[in-house]
Amino acid sequence: MRVADSEELGDVLADHDRVLVEFYTKGCTLCQSIEPVLGNVARETGVPVAMVNPGEDIDLVDEWSVRSVPTLVLVEDGSEVARLADGFQGGQAIEDFIAEHT
């Protein structure tokens, strides 16, 4: 699911115990490539994925310490539990990342 800003992201995090947040930017080819992978990961793991462009709400960059895209942040009960910011990741690697930190 795409979220527009910090407020909408906060609503998603409040509605779910666990969420994988992807920070992306428009025009990022790695971000575009990982999008269908994240859809599959969400179906396989049952963990919803929230995609947010911090360029649309620049406060997100500082709030979430986003230094590169794509950045994946696993959030549980509203708090970050793990971060993956190593470029494109395959589905199995992301599923393993979620399993390792939950």
C-alpha positions as a Markdown table, in Angstrom:
| # | Residue | x | y | z |
|---|---|---|---|---|
| 1 | Met | 0.0 | 0.0 | 0.0 |
| 2 | Arg | 1.3 | 3.5 | -0.8 |
| 3 | Val | 1.1 | 6.1 | 1.9 |
| 4 | Ala | 1.4 | 9.8 | 1.2 |
| 5 | Asp | 3.0 | 11.3 | 4.3 |
| 6 | Ser | 4.0 | 10.9 | 7.9 |
| 7 | Glu | 0.5 | 11.2 | 9.2 |
| 8 | Glu | -0.8 | 8.4 | 6.9 |
| 9 | Leu | 2.2 | 6.2 | 7.8 |
| 10 | Gly | 1.4 | 6.7 | 11.5 |
| 11 | Asp | -2.1 | 5.6 | 10.8 |
| 12 | Val | -0.9 | 2.4 | 9.1 |
| 13 | Leu | 1.6 | 1.7 | 11.9 |
| 14 | Ala | -1.2 | 2.2 | 14.5 |
| 15 | Asp | -3.5 | -0.2 | 12.6 |
| 16 | His | -1.1 | -3.1 | 12.4 |
| 17 | Asp | 1.2 | -4.9 | 14.9 |
| 18 | Arg | 3.9 | -5.4 | 12.3 |
| 19 | Val | 4.6 | -3.5 | 9.1 |
| 20 | Leu | 7.4 | -3.5 | 6.6 |
| 21 | Val | 8.0 | 0.1 | 5.4 |
| 22 | Glu | 9.7 | 0.8 | 2.1 |
| 23 | Phe | 11.2 | 4.2 | 1.6 |
| 24 | Tyr | 11.6 | 4.9 | -2.1 |
| 25 | Thr | 11.9 | 7.8 | -4.5 |
| 26 | Lys | 10.3 | 8.4 | -7.8 |
| 27 | Gly | 12.7 | 7.5 | -10.6 |
| 28 | Cys | 14.7 | 5.0 | -8.5 |
| 29 | Thr | 15.0 | 1.9 | -10.7 |
| 30 | Leu | 15.9 | -0.4 | -7.8 |
| 31 | Cys | 12.8 | 0.9 | -6.0 |
| 32 | Gln | 10.7 | 0.1 | -9.0 |
| 33 | Ser | 12.2 | -3.4 | -9.3 |
| 34 | Ile | 11.6 | -4.3 | -5.7 |
| 35 | Glu | 7.9 | -3.2 | -5.7 |
| 36 | Pro | 6.5 | -6.5 | -7.1 |
| 37 | Val | 8.9 | -8.5 | -4.9 |
| 38 | Leu | 7.4 | -6.7 | -1.8 |
| 39 | Gly | 3.9 | -7.6 | -3.0 |
| 40 | Asn | 4.9 | -11.2 | -3.0 |
| 41 | Val | 6.6 | -10.9 | 0.4 |
| 42 | Ala | 3.4 | -9.4 | 1.9 |
| 43 | Arg | 1.3 | -12.3 | 0.6 |
| 44 | Glu | 3.8 | -14.9 | 1.8 |
| 45 | Thr | 4.5 | -13.5 | 5.2 |
| 46 | Gly | 1.2 | -11.8 | 6.0 |
| 47 | Val | 3.2 | -8.7 | 6.9 |
| 48 | Pro | 1.7 | -5.6 | 5.2 |
| 49 | Val | 4.1 | -3.4 | 3.2 |
| 50 | Ala | 3.7 | 0.4 | 3.3 |
| 51 | Met | 5.5 | 2.3 | 0.6 |
| 52 | Val | 6.3 | 5.9 | 1.2 |
| 53 | Asn | 8.3 | 8.5 | -0.7 |
| 54 | Pro | 10.1 | 10.7 | 1.8 |
| 55 | Gly | 10.5 | 13.3 | -0.9 |
| 56 | Glu | 6.8 | 14.0 | -0.6 |
| 57 | Asp | 7.2 | 14.6 | 3.2 |
| 58 | Ile | 10.8 | 15.6 | 3.8 |
| 59 | Asp | 10.4 | 15.3 | 7.6 |
| 60 | Leu | 10.3 | 11.5 | 7.1 |
| 61 | Val | 14.0 | 11.6 | 6.0 |
| 62 | Asp | 15.1 | 12.8 | 9.4 |
| 63 | Glu | 12.4 | 11.1 | 11.4 |
| 64 | Trp | 13.4 | 7.7 | 10.0 |
| 65 | Ser | 17.1 | 8.4 | 9.2 |
| 66 | Val | 16.7 | 7.5 | 5.5 |
| 67 | Arg | 20.1 | 7.8 | 3.8 |
| 68 | Ser | 19.5 | 5.7 | 0.7 |
| 69 | Val | 16.7 | 4.1 | -1.2 |
| 70 | Pro | 15.3 | 1.6 | -1.2 |
| 71 | Thr | 15.3 | 1.3 | 2.6 |
| 72 | Leu | 13.2 | -1.3 | 4.2 |
| 73 | Val | 12.3 | -0.8 | 7.9 |
| 74 | Leu | 10.5 | -3.5 | 9.9 |
| 75 | Val | 8.3 | -1.9 | 12.5 |
| 76 | Glu | 6.7 | -3.8 | 15.3 |
| 77 | Asp | 4.2 | -2.2 | 17.7 |
| 78 | Gly | 5.1 | 1.2 | 16.3 |
| 79 | Ser | 8.9 | 0.9 | 16.8 |
| 80 | Glu | 11.7 | 0.1 | 14.4 |
| 81 | Val | 13.1 | -3.4 | 15.0 |
| 82 | Ala | 15.3 | -3.8 | 12.0 |
| 83 | Arg | 16.5 | -2.1 | 8.9 |
| 84 | Leu | 17.7 | -3.3 | 5.5 |
| 85 | Ala | 19.3 | -0.7 | 3.2 |
| 86 | Asp | 21.4 | -2.7 | 0.9 |
| 87 | Gly | 19.8 | -1.9 | -2.4 |
| 88 | Phe | 17.7 | -4.5 | -4.3 |
| 89 | Gln | 16.8 | -7.6 | -2.3 |
| 90 | Gly | 15.1 | -10.7 | -3.6 |
| 91 | Gly | 11.9 | -12.1 | -2.0 |
| 92 | Gln | 13.6 | -14.8 | -0.1 |
| 93 | Ala | 16.2 | -12.4 | 1.4 |
| 94 | Ile | 13.4 | -10.1 | 2.6 |
| 95 | Glu | 11.3 | -13.0 | 4.0 |
| 96 | Asp | 14.4 | -14.2 | 5.8 |
| 97 | Phe | 15.0 | -10.7 | 7.1 |
| 98 | Ile | 11.4 | -10.5 | 8.5 |
| 99 | Ala | 11.7 | -14.0 | 10.0 |
| 100 | Glu | 15.0 | -13.2 | 11.6 |
| 101 | His | 13.6 | -10.1 | 13.4 |
| 102 | Thr | 10.2 | -11.3 | 14.4 |
